[in-house]
Amino acid sequence: MNDTLTETDIQAQLARLGTLRTAIAQAIVGQEAVVEQLLIGLLAGGHCLLEGVPGLGKTLLVRSLGQALELQFRRVQFTPDLMPSDILGTELLEEDHGTGHRHFRFQPGPIFTNLLLADELNRTPPKTQAALLEAMQERTVSYAGVTHSLPAPFFVLATQNPLEQAGTYPLPEAQLDRFLLHIRVDYPSEREEHDILAQTTGTHSAQVPRVMHGEEVLALQARVREVHFGDDLLNWVTRLVRASRPGENAPAEIRQWVKWGAGPRAGQSLVLAAKARALLHGRLAATREDIVALAAPVMRHRLLLSFAAEAEQKSADDVIAVLLRSVPFAA
């Protein structure tokens, strides 16, 4: 904790988050829950997987976030022929014309940025998907025996289309576990869709103001870890995650619907995300409400459902709802 930081300074930091939300709203109509979850992922220092049909503004949302944060933004369109070097970078053979000496120089790829949009990540083969694993977890890229550090902050936002399955490669569990949140992007309401049509078909072009730079983002990420998280909440999160694993002590629905439950990283993610949500709402202590709001985005991609669940058309969100009902919060 920085002892020289006053309460006024902390309140000023929290006010900046409200300004950030307002800036993004200049280009994005509605989708308040999606925007909030993206900001939670950013504040918690985690990556986000956005799932939604085409045309819902996922790319615009990410680009607007990068503009408002004054961060370097790059977009990679993932295709079946994309190679790992297209993302990570490659070595170029250069010659010194004065001495004739030749040497290799590493040319960084698009992953060397602050905000990376991995568009349609499930359209590229596992070999290329795996190229992101080290970067997402360690914030480094290893190439030819040399480790290169990525810029800070580093934030991956990946998208996937839930409708088209032909020619796609489902993300492996190890990679899904690297995403802090799995965010569902739904259709807008009628009023929001009306506003989208009015805003995007005229002569006016929405401009996203720059309201925050990278150093402020890093300061807020450090502030998130200082948010108070009580032992009662920590015990509840532990029991929720452990109850997601089918075993003798698990609820009957879990034993029937779940093949593999969430691992310890789910608990870590839920705690950090809850702290980030508390800070985003102007609080310096997490509450039960934060856990309930984020249980589904944190855990839905970390559960492997059984054939019985598929036969009964049960989703991961149905399983999480059972967990929240079956595992009581003991204050």
N, C-alpha and C positions, 0 to 999 in steps of 0.2 A: 504494500500500500504506500502510495506517495503521500508522506505526511504534510507536504507543503500545499497539497491540493485542497482548496476550501470547498465548502458546500456550494458556494456560488459557482465555482468552476465546474463542479459536477452537474449542477442544474443547467449550465450553459452547454455542456456536452449532450445532455439529454434533449435539450431544445433543438440541437442540430439534427437529431434523428427525425423530429417532426418536420423540419425544413426539408430533409431528404425525401420524406414521403410526399410532401407537397410538390417537390420538383419532378418526381417521377410521374405524378398525376397529371402533369402538363401534357404528357404524351400518351399515357395509358388511361383508358376509361374503365372504371370499375376494377374488378380483380383485386379487391383489397386484401383478401386472404392470401392470394398468391404473392402479392407484393410483400406482405408482412412476413411470410415464410422465407422468401428470398433474403430479406434483410436479416432475419434471424440466422440463416445460414452464413451470411457474410459476417455478422457480429460474432458468431460462435467459431469462426475460422474453418467452417466445413464447406463441402461441395453439395450441390443440389442437382437432382434429376427431375426434369420437368416432363410430364407425360400429358399429351393432349393431341387432339386431331389438328390437321393443318388449318391455318387461317385464324388462329386465336391470339396471335400477337406475341408468341413466345420470343421470337428473335427481337422484335421491337422492344419488348420488356427488358431483355438483357442489355441491348444497346443503350436504352435510356438509363439503366442503372449505371453503366460505365460512364456515360456523359455526366450524370449528376455527381458521380464520385470523382470525376477528373482522373480516371484510371485508364491505363492503356488497354484497349479492347481489341481482340482478334477473334475471328469466326473461322472455323474449319468445317467444311461440309464433308461429312464422312460418307464414303462410297465404297463399293466392294473392291475396287482396285487401289485404295489408299494404302500406302506402306508406312511402317513406323518412322522411317526417316523423313517422311512428309510432315510429320508432327514434331518430332524431337530435333531434327536437324541432321546435318551430314558433314563429313570432312572434305575439304577441297584441297587439291594439290596445287601449291603455289610455288613459283620460281623467282628467286632474287636475281634480277637481270644484271646486277653488278657483279655478283660472285658466282652466279650459276647454281647456287645451292637451292635444293628443293625441300619443301617441308609441307606438312599437313596443317591446315587451319580449320578449326571447328566453326561451322556456320550455323548459328542457332536457328531452330525452327519456330513456328508460330506459338509453340507452347511457352516460349519465354515472353510472357506478358502477365499483366495483373488479372485480367478477366478474360477467360477463354470460353467461348461458346462452342461446344462440341455438338454440332447439329446432326440429328439422326444418328446417334452413336451406335445404335444396333444395326446399322446398314453395313458396317465394316467387319471383316473377319476377326476372330479372336486374337490373332497375332498382333494386329494393329490396336485392338482394344487394350491388350495387355501393356502396350507402350505407355499408357497413362497411369498404370498402377503405382510405379515408383514416384512419379511426379505428384500424384494426388496424396500419397501417404507421407513421403519424406520431403516433399518440396525440392527435390533434386532430380537431375537427369544424368545418368551414367552413360558415357559413350567412349569407346576405345580405351577403357580403363581409367578414364578421367571423370570425376564427378563435378557437375556444373550446378550451382545453386540457382534456383528460380527467384524472380523478384518478389518482394513482399509489399502488399498482400498478394496472395495467389488464390484464385477462386475459379473453380471449374463449374460451369453450368451446362449440363448435357440434356438434350431433348430426345424423345423417342415418340413415334406414332403408334398408338395402341391398336390401330385398325389393320394396317398392312403387315402381314406376316411373311409373305412370299419374298424371298431374297434377303431376309434379315437374319441376324445372329443374336439370339438372346444373350444378355449380359450374364457372365458367370457370377455365382454367389460371392466370390472373393472381391469382385469389382463392385457389385452392388453394395457390399458392406462398407466400401470407401465413401459412399455418399451419405452425408449427414441426414438429408431429408429427401424423400420421394414425394414430389409435389404434383397433385392432380390439377390440371387446368381445364375447367369446365366451360360450357357455353355461357355467354353473358346473359343477363336478364333482358327483358324486352326494352326497358328504358335505356339500359346501357348500350344495347345494340343500336337503338335509335341515335344515341349520342355519337357512337362510333361512325355511323354512316354520315352524320352531319359534319363531323370533324375531319374526316379523311377524303371527302369528295368535293371540297371547296378549294378556294385559293389560299386559305390560311394554312400554314405549316407550323405545327407545334414545335416549340423550341424548349429544350430541357436545360435549365440553368445549372451551372457548376456550383455546387454548394459545399463540397467536402473533398479534401485531398487525401492521398494515401496515408500520410502520417496521422491524420485524425482517425482514419479507419483502424490503424494499428493501435492507437491509444484506446479506442472503444473496445477493441477485442481484448485488450488487457483489462479493461474495466469489467468486462463480462465475467471474468474468472474471479473477481472480487465480490460478485453478488452473493449474498448469503443464501445458503441452501441447508435447511434444517435437517437434523438427523432423522426426524419422522418422515420427511419427504424422501431422504436417501434410502431409508428402509423400505418404503413403499415402492420406489423405482426398482430396487433389488428384487423384491418379491414379484413385481409385475413381469420383469424380464425372465426370471426363473420359472414362473408359471406358464410362460409361452412354450416351454419345452415339454413334450409329451412324456409323462412319467406317472408313477403311482400317485403322487400328490397333486398332479395337474387336474384342472376341471375336466369333466367328462367330455365336453365339446372339444377341448384342446387335444385330448388323447385320440379323438375320432378324426379331427380335421387337420391336424398339424403333423407333418412328417419330421421336420427339423425346426426347432425353435430359434429364437434370437440368441446371439452370443453376448459376451461382456461389452463389446463395443456399442451395442444398442443402449445399454445402461449409461455408458459414458456420453453418448450422443444425446440421450434424453435429458441428462442433467445439464449439459452445456446449452442445449437448445432452450430449456426452460429458463436458465439464467439470462440468456439473450432476450427471450420474450419479456421477461420481467423488466429488463433495462429498457427495452423498446417501449414499454408502457409506463416508463418513468418511475419504476420501483427498484429498490436496491436489495430486495429479497424475493426469492421465488415462492410461488404458492401452489396449492393443489390444482388450481385452475390452469396454470401453465402446463402441468403434466398432462392433464386431460386434453388440452387443446393440441398438444404435439405428439401424443402417443401414436396416432395413426401415421403421420408423415415420417416419424422416426423409425417405426417398426414394420410398416407394410411391405417393404422390400427386403426385409430380413427374415421373413417366414416362408418356409417351403411347405406348401399345402399338400395334403394327401389326395389320392384318387377319390376317396369318399367325399371330401369337400368339393371337388370339382363336380362330382355326380349330383351333389345337392346344391350346386351353384352358389357355394359360399366363397366369399372373397376374404382377403387378408383383413380388410376393415371389419368384417363380421367377427373374425377371430379376436381382434383387438377390443371390440365392443364387449365381447364375452369376458375378456380379461379384466376390463375396467369394472364390470359388474361383479365378477367373482372374487376379485382380490380387494378386500376392503381397505380403506385408508384408516390406519390407526393413529389418531392424533396423540 
